[in-house]
Amino acid sequence: MGVEEGIAGREGGFVLLPAKVSAPAPDAFAVVRSRAQARFAGAWKRPLTTVVAPAGFGKTTACAAWAARAEHPVAWCSLDEDDAEPTRFWSAILAALEGVGVLRGAPFDPLDIAWADGTEAHRAISLLVLALSYGGEPSALVLEDVHEVQDAPLVSEGLGFLVRHLPADMHVVVTSRVPLRLPLAKLRAAGKLGEVTEADLRLTPDEQAALLAAEGVELAPEDARHLDDATQGWPAACRLVGLRCSGGDAFDVASALAGAQESVQEYLFEEVLDALPAELLDFMVATSAVDSFSVALAAALTDLPATEVRTYLDAVIDRGLFIQRMAGVDGDGWYRYHSLLREALLSRLKRLPDDGARTLALRARSWYLENGYDDAAVGQSYRLRDWDGICEIIQARWKALFMNDDNGTVLRWASLLPSQVLEARPFICAVTAMPSAAAGDEARARELLQKAMLALRGDEDFLFAFCVSQKALISAMAGKRDETIACAEKALRFLPESEDYLRAMMIQVMAGALWRCDPLAAKAGFVEALPLQESLGNRNVLCSALANLAALSADVGQLTEAERYGRRAEELYDEAARPSKPMLSFVHRARALCAYERGDGEAFDRARAAFEATGSAGSMSARRAELLTIEAKMAYALSERERGRALLEEAAAVDFGGAVSMVPSLIMVRDWCEKARDRAAEFSVAADAGLAERLFDLSIAFALDNVGRYEEVRDLVDAIDPRYFSLRVRALTLGAAFADKIARRSDALRWLREAYRISEAQGLKVAFLENTPFLQGLIAPLRQPGLVSAARDAADVACDAAIAAAIEGACRPAAKAADFLTERELDVLRAVADGASVAEAARVLVVSRETVKKHLGNIYTKLGVHSKMQAVALLREEGTL
């Protein structure tokens, strides 16, 4: 993956500057510090290495030298004060890791995480840890300048969690100017912490002499002593002395240090800068207006052609001035000045006449906007206190951000505005409302919408329609179905026909509101929205529609369509990018359901693993509850009843409605009723409940022997659209079980035939077989026509025979491991299970040790195990021992 791919984030979202996630090139003027490199030598053997020292001690230089020699991937992330916001912090880390190929797609999207929720944050970081553990080779992450962010509790706590749970092959190196607030004590005590300190980075007299010798300055003994006394081995000061004395004049070390009174740093930088040619100094001052710059950005700042910019850059580099070069996507790279040098340059920038600093900031903002670095442009606007500029960027970019679910960026940009500025701009209030709801603050979202609506004027039809559409989205997030549909319908009446994005979203939002109560109508809505989504040319928007269609098609039993929509959604992205697209978790959930319906355990396992790996932390809780319920159904199908019970209980705790929507089988419902008897007895459904919820309610009635509700079952079967294949099959088999209980066998057989024929035609094998334990009483009338009625045609007779065979096959007990062993082999295992050795088992069974060994060999072959303990464990698990 290239740097550009690694930093781009979501399509249309904010872009990180390459300098943040690129390692600096090694400094050609650096002196090798043997003590520091000795400390770094053990970094690959320890999870964490800290590099803590004041500014100017060469922390970055030392780390860059180590990274350049590394045989394994090293990701680099340079932090600044803006990264104290968790979304930016983790976005930068993920981009850095992806940029060097350590991750193939981010395991979660930072915009989807409520970082203040410790459980949700830890779950997301755990997904990152799991993704890193699959790397296959050692890798490292350098976090530069952690002191900039560690005062932010959410960032500090999250980083601490990551450090505590790093996989064995992952190593983190952090640099800081101040002591770190990380869980270091236990790591230090366990010998898992490497520490590079100020003492390790300080230059010895010999290293100081070598540094100046590289500048062509030979130190006399007196000068060497004077230098060491004045700088105390501080690398920045030594380097500056070398720069100041390398001009070929008579300026010696003593003179260079004589003027340093209160601040060696400030004095030396001023001395070095004053010695530069005026044109070069002007170039450096202008380019210090931004944190980092490329040739193109420097050309925009200085109004110079690119060739001259490169000439000046070569001069800065050739003079050994404090500049770092990072890899870039344009072949020229990105550059940044050392923080100490930039501070000195900025002091000169502030003194430029005619508001020169503001002019440079405006040029930088324009370049950022033209080249897609929106986040940096907003940052420049904030530093300029240009609130109109921030509002203009939000107004220009809101649709692209919305289309890519980049709500967090909208909210973060708007949060930079003073409240009085925000509230005076109705459209910005309206744009900010939905992201506020997505962040969990529905009250704030509705307050912002109200402010926008109150400020409406008669000629602002679009703003009115926009506000109503945002209210529809907010209502959808809150699960307010009727309000969602009413607002979406109103928005569609007022939105311009040309507004494809918002119109498609309103159709989709209405469809989503119908998912539980009428999935066929929901699917029709998504199909209607699909051409509008396609016309937008945005992959993420189109993926959302296709992924929803895949999930809905699977839910109604249209398995072929589910797979077709799922393939279309996946094909929008390269394979490497798919794990970072949360909407594809809908596709994997759909595939899991299709695999279950067909009884394909291997396909189910693949789909479940893909769901867990595809940004599932950002999925709605309902999707996770649905997958857990499908997994519970699969466990029941494999006779792993206890595991199935636990999974269903977990699914119900995550989202009860999501669990119910997957239509638990009768045996699952019966077990749930035993576990939650009080809740089962009190369970009831609303008048407008969905069909799946009504079926669950009637399944509870069956489990509790409430056969008086038989007529409700008949009504439900009649109410289910024939195209809702999966639910109809399950309702018909429930009806057959009910009818058998009250001796209405003609109804039972009629319903069973219809259920069987649908399942055969649609590939819904398991849907029909789920409730077979409660249909065994119908085997006899299925095989003997006269028990019910002789008036059956040949097709019914053949169908009945096939149904009877299917029920018998499904209800036949699964073979146990013990079934493959002889009684003597079982005696040997019983003795071993009681703790007997081979010799002791031979004495107890009155056979030779060779005979016992022969029996054990046969047991291993039959059971597919490799030891006595494995064989014993297998038989204990199935209850034989």
C-alpha positions in Angstrom: 0.0 0.0 0.0 1.3 3.4 -0.9 1.5 6.4 1.4 -1.4 8.1 -0.4 -3.6 5.1 0.2 -2.5 4.8 3.8 -3.4 8.4 4.6 -6.5 9.0 2.6 -9.1 7.6 5.1 -12.6 7.2 3.8 -13.5 8.3 0.3 -14.1 12.1 0.4 -13.1 12.4 4.1 -10.3 14.5 5.6 -6.7 13.6 4.5 -3.7 13.5 6.8 -0.6 15.3 5.6 2.0 12.8 4.5 4.5 14.2 7.0 2.5 12.9 9.8 2.8 9.2 8.8 6.2 9.1 7.1 9.5 8.4 8.8 12.2 11.1 8.4 15.2 10.3 6.3 18.3 9.6 8.4 20.3 12.8 9.1 23.5 12.8 7.1 25.1 15.1 9.6 24.2 13.1 12.7 26.9 11.7 14.9 26.5 8.0 15.9 25.8 7.9 19.6 26.9 4.5 20.7 25.0 4.5 24.0 21.7 5.4 22.4 22.1 2.8 19.7 23.0 0.2 22.2 19.7 0.9 23.9 17.8 0.7 20.6 19.5 -2.6 19.8 17.1 -4.4 22.2 13.9 -2.7 20.9 12.9 -5.8 18.9 13.0 -7.9 22.0 10.7 -5.7 24.1 7.1 -4.5 23.5 7.9 -0.8 24.4 10.9 1.5 24.2 10.7 5.0 25.5 12.8 7.9 24.4 12.4 10.8 26.8 14.6 14.0 26.7 14.1 17.7 26.3 13.9 19.4 23.0 17.1 19.4 20.9 18.5 16.1 22.2 18.1 14.3 18.9 15.2 11.9 19.8 13.9 11.9 16.3 17.3 11.6 14.8 18.1 8.6 16.9 14.8 6.9 16.1 15.1 7.6 12.4 18.6 6.1 12.3 17.3 2.9 14.1 14.3 2.7 11.8 16.4 3.1 8.6 18.5 0.1 9.6 15.5 -2.1 10.7 15.0 -5.3 8.8 11.3 -5.3 9.6 8.5 -2.8 8.8 8.5 0.4 11.0 5.5 2.7 10.9 5.9 6.3 11.9 3.4 8.7 13.4 4.3 12.3 14.3 1.9 13.7 16.8 0.9 17.3 17.5 -1.6 19.0 19.8 -4.5 18.6 17.3 -4.1 14.8 17.7 -5.3 15.0 21.3 -8.7 14.2 19.9 -9.2 10.4 19.8 -10.6 10.2 16.3 -7.6 12.1 14.9 -5.1 10.1 17.1 -6.3 6.7 16.1 -6.8 7.7 12.4 -3.2 8.8 12.3 -2.0 5.5 13.9 -4.1 3.4 11.5 -2.8 5.3 8.5 0.8 4.9 9.6 0.4 1.2 10.1 -1.4 0.8 6.8 1.2 2.9 5.0 4.0 0.3 5.7 1.7 -2.7 5.0 1.4 -3.8 8.7 -2.4 -3.7 8.3 -4.4 -4.7 5.3 -7.4 -2.5 6.0 -8.1 -0.8 9.3 -10.0 -3.1 11.7 -12.2 -0.3 12.8 -13.1 3.3 11.8 -12.2 5.8 14.5 -15.2 7.9 13.5 -17.5 5.1 14.5 -16.3 4.7 18.1 -17.6 6.5 21.1 -14.2 7.0 22.7 -15.7 8.2 26.0 -17.2 4.7 26.3 -14.4 2.6 27.7 -15.9 -0.7 26.7 -16.5 0.4 23.1 -13.0 2.0 22.9 -11.3 -1.1 24.3 -13.2 -3.4 21.9 -12.0 -1.3 19.0 -8.4 -1.3 20.2 -8.6 -5.0 20.8 -9.6 -5.5 17.1 -6.4 -3.5 16.2 -4.4 -5.8 18.5 -5.9 -8.9 16.8 -5.2 -7.4 13.4 -1.6 -6.8 14.3 -1.2 -10.3 15.6 -1.9 -11.7 12.2 1.0 -9.8 10.6 3.3 -12.8 10.3 6.5 -10.9 11.0 7.8 -8.4 13.6 6.9 -4.8 13.1 7.2 -1.6 15.0 5.3 1.7 15.5 7.2 4.9 16.3 5.0 7.5 18.1 6.8 10.8 18.0 6.1 13.6 20.5 3.6 11.8 22.7 3.9 14.7 25.2 1.6 16.6 22.8 -1.4 14.3 23.4 -0.9 12.6 26.8 -2.8 15.3 28.7 -6.0 14.1 26.9 -7.4 11.4 29.1 -9.2 9.5 26.3 -6.0 9.3 24.2 -3.7 8.5 27.1 -6.0 5.7 28.4 -6.4 4.2 25.0 -2.7 4.3 24.3 -2.1 2.6 27.7 -4.6 -0.1 26.8 -2.8 -0.7 23.5 0.6 -0.9 25.2 -0.7 -3.4 27.8 -2.1 -5.7 25.2 0.5 -5.6 22.3 0.9 -8.9 20.5 4.3 -10.6 20.7 5.5 -9.4 17.3 4.6 -5.8 17.7 6.9 -3.2 19.2 6.2 0.4 20.0 8.8 3.2 20.4 7.5 6.5 21.9 9.3 9.8 22.1 8.5 12.6 24.5 9.9 15.8 26.0 8.4 15.0 29.4 7.9 11.8 31.5 5.3 9.5 30.0 2.0 8.7 31.6 1.9 5.1 30.5 1.8 1.8 32.6 5.5 1.4 32.7 6.1 -0.1 36.2 5.0 -3.6 35.4 6.9 -3.6 32.1 10.0 -2.3 33.7 9.8 -5.0 36.5 9.3 -7.7 33.9 12.3 -6.5 31.8 9.9 -5.6 28.9 10.7 -1.9 28.8 13.6 -0.3 27.0 14.5 3.3 28.0 16.6 5.8 26.1 17.2 8.8 28.4 18.7 12.2 28.2 22.0 10.8 29.5 22.1 8.3 26.6 21.5 11.0 24.0 23.9 13.5 25.5 27.1 13.9 23.4 30.4 13.0 24.9 33.3 15.3 24.4 34.6 13.0 21.7 31.2 12.9 20.0 31.1 16.7 20.1 34.5 16.9 18.5 33.4 14.5 15.8 30.2 16.6 15.1 32.2 19.8 14.6 34.9 18.0 12.6 32.2 17.0 10.1 31.5 20.8 9.8 35.2 21.4 9.2 35.9 22.8 12.6 38.9 21.5 14.5 38.6 22.0 18.3 41.6 23.0 20.3 41.6 21.4 23.8 40.6 24.7 25.4 37.7 25.1 22.9 36.6 21.5 23.5 36.4 22.1 27.2 34.6 25.4 26.7 32.1 23.8 24.4 31.4 20.9 26.8 31.0 23.2 29.7 28.6 25.5 27.9 26.4 22.9 26.1 26.7 20.0 28.6 26.6 17.7 25.6 23.3 19.2 24.3 23.3 18.0 20.6 21.3 20.9 19.3 23.7 23.5 20.8 26.7 21.6 19.6 25.3 21.4 16.1 24.5 25.1 16.1 28.1 26.0 17.2 29.3 23.9 14.3 27.1 25.7 11.9 28.1 29.1 13.2 31.8 28.3 13.0 31.9 26.6 9.6 31.7 29.7 7.5 35.4 29.9 7.1 35.8 33.2 9.0 37.8 33.7 12.2 34.8 33.2 14.4 35.9 30.6 16.9 34.0 28.5 19.5 34.8 30.8 22.4 33.3 33.7 20.4 30.3 31.6 19.4 29.5 30.9 23.0 30.5 34.3 24.5 27.2 35.9 23.7 25.1 33.1 25.1 23.7 34.4 28.4 20.2 33.3 29.3 19.5 30.9 26.4 22.1 29.1 24.4 19.4 27.9 22.1 17.9 31.3 21.3 21.2 33.0 20.9 22.7 30.3 18.7 19.7 30.0 16.4 19.7 33.8 16.0 23.4 33.7 15.2 22.9 30.9 12.6 20.0 32.6 10.9 21.7 36.0 10.7 24.6 34.3 8.9 22.3 33.0 6.1 21.8 34.8 2.8 18.8 37.0 2.9 16.9 35.2 0.1 17.4 31.8 1.8 16.3 33.2 5.2 13.2 34.7 3.6 12.4 31.3 2.0 12.7 29.5 5.4 10.6 32.1 7.2 7.8 31.8 4.7 7.8 28.0 4.7 7.8 27.9 8.5 4.2 29.2 8.3 3.0 25.5 8.0 3.9 22.5 10.1 5.3 20.7 7.0 5.5 21.4 3.3 6.1 19.9 -0.1 7.7 21.6 -3.1 4.3 22.5 -4.4 3.1 24.0 -1.1 6.4 25.9 -0.7 5.9 27.3 -4.2 2.4 28.5 -3.3 3.7 30.1 -0.1 6.7 31.9 -1.6 5.2 32.6 -5.1 8.4 31.0 -6.6 8.6 28.4 -9.4 9.2 24.8 -8.3 12.8 24.8 -9.7 13.8 27.7 -7.4 12.1 26.0 -4.4 14.2 23.0 -5.0 17.3 25.1 -5.2 16.5 26.7 -1.8 15.7 23.3 -0.3 19.0 21.9 -1.5 20.8 24.9 0.1 19.0 24.2 3.4 19.9 20.6 3.3 23.5 21.1 2.1 24.1 23.5 5.0 23.0 20.9 7.5 20.2 23.1 8.8 17.6 21.5 11.0 15.2 20.1 8.4 13.7 16.6 8.1 12.6 15.0 4.9 9.7 12.5 4.8 8.6 10.2 1.9 5.9 11.8 -0.3 3.4 10.7 -2.9 4.6 13.2 -5.6 8.3 12.2 -5.8 9.5 15.3 -4.1 8.7 14.4 -0.5 7.6 16.5 2.4 9.8 18.6 4.7 9.6 20.0 8.2 11.9 22.1 10.3 13.1 20.9 13.7 10.8 22.4 16.3 13.6 24.5 17.8 14.5 26.0 14.4 10.8 26.6 13.6 10.3 28.5 16.8 13.1 30.8 15.8 11.7 31.2 12.3 8.2 31.8 13.6 9.5 34.7 15.8 10.7 36.3 12.6 7.5 35.4 10.7 5.5 37.4 13.3 7.6 40.5 12.6 6.9 40.5 8.8 5.4 43.8 7.7 2.0 44.4 6.1 0.4 41.4 7.8 2.7 39.1 5.9 2.1 36.2 8.3 -1.7 36.3 7.6 -1.1 36.4 3.8 1.0 33.3 4.1 -1.6 31.5 6.2 -4.3 32.4 3.6 -2.0 31.0 0.8 -1.5 27.8 2.7 -5.3 27.4 3.3 -6.0 27.9 -0.4 -3.4 25.3 -1.4 -4.8 22.8 1.1 -8.3 23.3 -0.3 -7.2 22.9 -3.9 -5.3 19.7 -3.1 -7.8 18.0 -0.9 -6.3 18.6 2.5 -9.5 19.9 4.0 -8.6 19.2 7.6 -5.4 21.2 7.3 -7.4 24.0 5.7 -9.8 24.1 8.6 -6.9 24.1 11.0 -5.4 27.2 9.2 -8.8 28.9 9.3 -9.0 28.2 13.1 -5.5 29.7 13.7 -6.6 32.8 11.7 -9.9 32.9 13.7 -11.5 33.0 10.3 -14.9 31.6 11.3 -16.4 32.4 7.9 -13.6 30.3 6.3 -14.5 27.3 8.4 -18.2 27.7 7.6 -17.4 27.9 3.9 -15.4 24.7 4.0 -18.2 22.9 5.9 -20.8 24.1 3.4 -18.7 23.0 0.5 -17.8 19.6 1.9 -20.8 18.4 3.9 -22.2 16.3 1.2 -19.0 14.4 0.5 -18.5 13.8 4.2 -22.1 12.7 4.7 -21.9 10.3 1.7 -18.9 8.7 3.3 -20.3 8.5 6.8 -17.7 11.0 7.9 -20.0 12.6 10.5 -17.2 12.9 13.0 -15.3 15.3 10.8 -18.3 17.6 10.3 -18.8 17.6 14.1 -15.2 18.3 14.8 -15.0 21.2 12.4 -18.2 22.7 13.7 -16.9 22.4 17.3 -14.2 24.9 16.4 -16.7 27.6 15.9 -17.7 29.8 18.8 -21.3 29.0 19.8 -22.6 32.4 18.8 -21.0 32.0 15.4 -22.5 28.5 14.9 -26.0 29.5 16.0 -26.1 32.5 13.8 -25.7 30.3 10.7 -28.9 28.1 10.2 -27.4 25.9 7.5 -24.3 25.0 9.6 -26.7 24.3 12.5 -28.7 21.9 10.3 -25.5 20.2 8.9 -24.2 19.7 12.4 -27.5 18.2 13.8 -27.3 14.7 12.3 -23.6 14.2 13.2 -24.5 15.2 16.8 -27.2 12.5 16.9 -24.7 10.0 15.4 -22.3 10.9 18.3 -25.1 10.0 20.8 -26.4 13.5 21.6 -30.0 13.4 20.2 -31.0 16.4 22.4 -28.3 18.6 21.0 -29.2 17.5 17.5 -32.8 18.5 17.9 -31.8 21.8 19.5 -29.6 22.6 16.5 -32.4 21.7 14.1 -34.8 23.9 16.0 -32.5 26.9 15.8 -32.1 26.3 12.1 -35.9 26.1 11.6 -36.6 29.2 13.6 -34.2 31.2 11.5 -35.8 30.2 8.2 -37.0 32.8 5.8 -39.7 32.5 3.1 -37.2 32.1 0.3 -35.2 29.2 1.8 -37.1 26.2 0.5 -34.0 24.1 0.3 -32.9 24.8 3.8 -36.4 23.8 5.0 -36.3 20.5 3.1 -32.7 19.9 4.3 -33.8 20.4 8.0 -36.7 18.0 7.5 -34.4 15.4 5.9 -32.0 15.7 8.9 -34.9 15.3 11.3 -35.8 12.1 9.4 -32.2 10.8 9.9 -32.1 11.7 13.6 -35.5 10.0 14.1 -34.2 6.9 12.3 -31.2 6.7 14.6 -33.5 7.0 17.6 -35.7 4.2 16.3 -38.8 6.4 16.0 -40.3 4.7 13.0 -43.5 6.8 12.4 -41.6 10.1 12.8 -38.9 8.9 10.5 -41.4 8.0 7.7 -43.4 11.2 8.1 -40.3 13.4 8.0 -38.8 11.5 5.0 -42.1 11.8 3.1 -42.3 15.5 3.8 -38.6 16.0 2.7 -39.3 14.2 -0.6 -42.1 16.6 -1.3 -39.9 19.7 -0.9 -36.4 18.5 -2.1 -35.5 19.5 -5.6 -35.7 16.7 -8.2 -32.0 17.3 -8.9 -31.0 16.6 -5.2 -30.2 12.9 -5.9 -28.3 12.3 -2.7 -30.8 13.5 -0.2 -33.7 12.1 -2.1 -32.0 8.7 -2.2 -31.3 8.9 1.5 -34.9 9.7 2.3 -36.1 6.7 0.3 -33.5 4.6 2.0 -34.4 5.9 5.4 -38.1 5.0 4.9 -37.1 1.6 3.7 -34.9 1.1 6.8 -37.7 2.1 9.1 -39.8 -0.8 7.6 -37.0 -3.4 8.0 -38.5 -5.2 11.1 -42.2 -4.8 10.3 -42.2 -5.3 6.5 -38.8 -6.4 5.1 -40.3 -6.9 1.6 -41.4 -3.3 1.5 -38.0 -2.3 2.9 -36.3 -4.2 0.1 -38.5 -2.5 -2.5 -37.5 0.9 -1.0 -33.8 0.1 -1.3 -34.3 -1.1 -4.9 -36.1 2.2 -5.7 -33.2 4.2 -4.2 -30.5 2.1 -6.0 -30.5 4.0 -9.3 -30.2 7.4 -7.5 -27.3 5.9 -5.4 -25.6 4.7 -8.6 -26.0 8.2 -10.2 -24.0 9.8 -7.4 -20.8 8.0 -8.4 -19.8 7.4 -4.7 -18.8 3.9 -3.9 -19.6 4.2 -0.2 -23.2 5.4 -0.8 -23.7 2.6 -3.4 -22.1 0.0 -1.1 -24.6 1.0 1.6 -27.6 0.4 -0.6 -26.2 -2.9 -2.0 -25.2 -4.2 1.4 -28.6 -3.4 2.9 -30.2 -5.2 -0.1 -28.0 -8.2 0.5 -29.0 -8.4 4.1 -32.7 -7.9 3.4 -32.7 -10.5 0.6 -31.1 -13.1 2.9 -33.7 -12.2 5.6 -36.6 -13.0 3.3 -35.0 -16.2 2.0 -34.0 -14.9 -1.5 -30.6 -16.4 -1.2 -29.5 -16.0 -4.8 -30.3 -12.3 -4.8 -28.5 -11.9 -1.5 -25.3 -13.3 -2.9 -25.6 -11.2 -6.1 -26.1 -7.9 -4.2 -23.3 -8.9 -1.8 -20.8 -9.5 -4.7 -21.7 -6.2 -6.2 -21.0 -4.4 -2.9 -17.6 -6.1 -2.5 -16.5 -5.5 -6.1 -16.7 -1.8 -5.4 -13.4 -2.0 -3.6 -10.0 -3.7 -4.0 -9.7 -6.8 -1.8 -7.1 -5.1 0.4 -9.5 -2.2 1.2 -12.6 -4.4 2.0 -11.8 -5.0 5.7 -11.9 -1.2 6.4 -15.5 -0.9 5.0 -18.0 -1.4 7.9 -21.0 -1.6 5.6 -19.6 -4.8 4.2 -20.3 -6.4 7.5 -24.0 -6.4 6.3 -22.8 -8.5 3.4 -21.0 -11.0 5.6 -24.0 -11.2 7.9 -26.1 -12.0 4.9 -23.7 -14.7 3.7 -23.7 -16.2 7.2 -27.5 -16.5 7.0 -27.4 -17.9 3.5 -24.8 -20.5 4.6 -26.9 -21.5 7.6 -30.1 -21.8 5.5 -28.2 -24.2 3.2 -26.5 -26.1 6.0 -23.0 -25.2 4.9 -20.9 -25.0 8.1 -17.7 -24.1 6.4 -19.2 -21.2 4.5 -20.8 -20.0 7.7 -17.4 -20.0 9.5 -15.8 -18.0 6.7 -18.7 -15.4 6.7 -18.5 -15.1 10.5 -14.8 -14.5 10.5 -15.1 -11.9 7.7 -17.8 -10.1 9.7 -15.5 -9.9 12.7 -12.6 -8.6 10.6 -14.6 -6.0 8.7 -14.9 -3.0 10.9 -17.7 -4.7 12.8 -17.2 -2.4 15.7 -18.9 0.3 13.7 -21.9 -1.8 12.8 -25.2 -1.4 14.4 -25.7 -3.6 17.5 -28.6 -5.2 15.8 -26.4 -6.7 13.1 -24.1 -8.2 15.7 -27.2 -9.6 17.6 -28.4 -11.1 14.3 -25.1 -12.8 13.6 -24.9 -14.2 17.2 -28.4 -15.6 16.8 -27.5 -17.3 13.5 -24.4 -18.7 15.2 -26.6 -20.0 18.0 -28.9 -21.7 15.4 -25.8 -23.3 13.9 -24.7 -24.5 17.3 -28.1 -26.1 17.8 -27.9 -27.7 14.4 -24.6 -29.3 15.4 -26.1 -30.6 18.7 -24.0 -28.1 20.7 -27.0 -27.0 22.7 -25.3 -25.4 25.7 -23.2 -23.2 23.4 -26.3 -22.3 21.4 -28.1 -21.3 24.6 -25.2 -19.1 25.6 -25.0 -17.4 22.2 -28.8 -16.7 22.1 -28.6 -15.2 25.5 -25.7 -13.0 24.4 -27.6 -11.9 21.3 -30.7 -11.0 23.3 -28.5 -8.9 25.6 -26.9 -7.1 22.7 -30.2 -6.3 20.9 -33.3 -8.3 21.6 -35.1 -7.2 18.5 -32.2 -8.2 16.3 -32.2 -11.6 17.9 -35.9 -12.1 17.4 -35.7 -11.0 13.7 -33.6 -14.0 13.0 -36.5 -16.3 14.0 -35.1 -18.6 16.7 -36.3 -22.2 16.2 -38.9 -23.8 18.5 -36.2 -25.7 20.5 -34.3 -22.4 21.0 -37.5 -20.7 22.1 -38.3 -23.5 24.5 -34.8 -23.3 26.1 -35.1 -19.5 26.3 -38.5 -19.8 28.1 -36.9 -22.2 30.6 -34.1 -19.7 31.2 -36.3 -16.5 31.3 -39.6 -18.0 32.4 -40.9 -14.8 33.9 -40.0 -12.7 30.8 -41.5 -15.4 28.5 -44.8 -15.5 30.5 -45.1 -11.7 30.2 -44.0 -11.4 26.6 -46.4 -9.6 24.3 -46.3 -7.8 21.0 -47.6 -4.5 19.9 -50.4 -4.2 17.4 -48.0 -3.0 14.8 -45.4 -5.6 15.5 -43.4 -7.1 12.6 -44.2 -10.6 11.3 -41.0 -12.1 12.8 -41.9 -10.7 16.2 -45.4 -12.2 16.0 -43.9 -15.5 15.0 -41.6 -15.4 18.1 -44.6 -14.6 20.3 -46.5 -17.6 18.9 -43.4 -19.8 19.3 -43.4 -18.9 23.0 -47.1 -19.9 23.2 -46.2 -23.3 21.7 -43.4 -23.8 24.1 -45.7 -22.9 27.0 -48.4 -25.3 25.6 -50.8 -22.4 25.0 -52.6 -24.2 22.1 -55.6 -21.9 22.4 -53.7 -19.5 20.1 -54.0 -21.8 17.1 -56.2 -19.4 15.2 -53.6 -16.7 15.5 -51.2 -19.0 13.9 -53.6 -19.5 10.9 -53.9 -15.7 10.7 -50.2 -15.2 10.7 -49.6 -17.8 7.9 -52.3 -16.0 5.8 -50.6 -12.6 6.5 -47.1 -13.6 5.3 -46.4 -12.7 1.7 -45.5 -15.8 -0.4 -42.3 -14.0 -1.4 -41.2 -13.9 2.2 -39.9 -17.4 1.8 -37.9 -18.0 4.9 -40.4 -16.7 7.4 -43.3 -18.4 5.6 -41.5 -21.8 5.8 -41.0 -21.3 9.5 -44.5 -20.1 10.1 -45.9 -23.1 8.2 -43.8 -25.6 10.2 -44.9 -23.9 13.5 -48.5 -24.1 12.3 -48.0 -27.8 11.5 -46.6 -28.4 15.0 -49.6 -26.5 16.5 -52.1 -28.4 14.4 -50.6 -31.8 15.3 -50.9 -30.8 19.0 -54.7 -30.3 18.6 -55.2 -33.2 16.2 -55.8 -31.0 13.1 -53.7 -33.2 11.0 -55.1 -32.3 7.6 -54.1 -28.7 8.3 -50.7 -29.9 9.5 -50.0 -32.0 6.3 -51.2 -29.2 4.0 -48.9 -26.7 5.7 -46.0 -29.1 5.7 -46.3 -29.8 2.0 -46.2 -26.1 1.2 -43.3 -25.5 3.5 -41.3 -28.4 2.0 -42.0 -27.3 -1.6 -40.9 -23.7 -0.8 -37.7 -24.9 0.9 -36.9 -27.2 -2.0 -37.5 -24.4 -4.6 -35.6 -21.7 -2.7 -32.7 -23.7 -1.2 -34.0 -23.2 2.3 -33.1 -26.7 3.5 -32.5 -25.7 7.2 -35.5 -23.5 7.4 -37.7 -26.5 6.9 -35.7 -28.8 9.2 -35.3 -26.4 12.2 -38.6 -27.5 13.9 -38.5 -31.2 13.0 -38.1 -32.4 16.6 -41.7 -31.2 17.1 -43.0 -32.8 13.9 -42.2 -36.4 14.5 -45.8 -37.2 15.4 -46.7 -36.5 11.7 -44.4 -39.2 10.3 -47.0 -41.9 10.6 -49.8 -40.0 8.8 -47.3 -38.9 6.2 -46.4 -42.5 5.4 -49.9 -43.9 5.8 -52.5 -41.9 3.8 -55.5 -43.7 5.4 -54.7 -42.3 8.8 -55.9 -38.9 7.7 -57.5 -39.0 4.3 -57.3 -41.2 1.3 -57.9 -38.3 -1.0 -54.3 -37.6 -1.9 -52.9 -37.4 -5.4 -49.7 -39.1 -6.4 -47.7 -35.8 -6.1 -48.8 -35.4 -2.5 -48.0 -39.0 -1.7 -44.4 -38.6 -3.1 -44.1 -35.2 -1.3 -45.3 -36.8 2.0 -42.8 -39.6 1.7 -39.9 -37.1 1.1 -41.1 -35.0 4.1 -41.2 -38.1 6.4 -37.7 -39.1 5.3 -36.4 -35.6 5.9 -38.0 -35.5 9.4 -36.6 -38.9 10.3 -33.2 -38.0 9.0 -33.1 -34.8 10.9 -34.2 -36.4 14.2 -31.9 -39.4 14.0 -29.3 -39.0 16.8 -25.9 -38.0 15.7 -23.2 -40.6 16.0 -21.0 -40.3 19.1 -17.3 -41.0 19.3 -18.1 -43.8 21.7 -20.1 -45.5 18.9 -16.9 -46.3 17.0 -15.2 -48.0 20.0 -15.4 -51.6 21.2 -16.4 -52.2 24.8 -12.9 -53.3 25.6 -11.5 -50.1 24.2 -14.0 -48.2 26.3 -12.8 -50.1 29.4 -9.2 -49.0 28.6 -10.3 -45.4 28.4 -12.3 -45.6 31.6 -9.1 -46.8 33.4 -7.0 -44.1 31.9 -9.7 -41.5 32.8 -9.4 -42.7 36.4 -5.7 -41.9 36.3 -4.2 -45.3 35.6 -1.0 -45.6 33.7 -0.6 -48.2 30.9 0.9 -50.7 33.4 -1.9 -50.1 36.0 -4.6 -50.4 33.3 -3.1 -53.7 32.2 -3.2 -55.0 35.8 -6.8 -53.9 36.3 -8.0 -55.3 33.0 -5.8 -58.5 33.4 -4.1 -58.1 30.0 -0.6 -57.3 29.0 0.8 -53.8 28.6 1.2 -54.5 24.9 -2.5 -55.2 24.6 -3.4 -51.9 26.3 -1.0 -50.1 24.0 -2.6 -51.8 21.0 -6.1 -50.7 22.2 -4.9 -47.2 22.7 -3.5 -47.1 19.1 -6.8 -48.3 17.7 -8.6 -45.6 19.8 -6.3 -42.9 18.4 -7.0 -43.9 14.9 -10.7 -44.2 15.2 -11.2 -40.9 17.1 -8.6 -38.9 15.1 -6.6 -37.9 18.3 -3.0 -38.2 19.3 -3.0 -38.8 23.0 -4.8 -40.5 25.9 -5.8 -37.1 27.3 -7.3 -36.0 24.0 -9.4 -39.2 23.8 -10.6 -38.9 27.4 -11.5 -35.2 26.9 -13.5 -36.1 23.7 -15.6 -38.7 25.4 -16.1 -36.6 28.5 -17.4 -33.7 26.3 -20.0 -36.0 24.8 -21.0 -37.4 28.2 -19.7 -41.0 27.7 -17.1 -40.7 30.5 
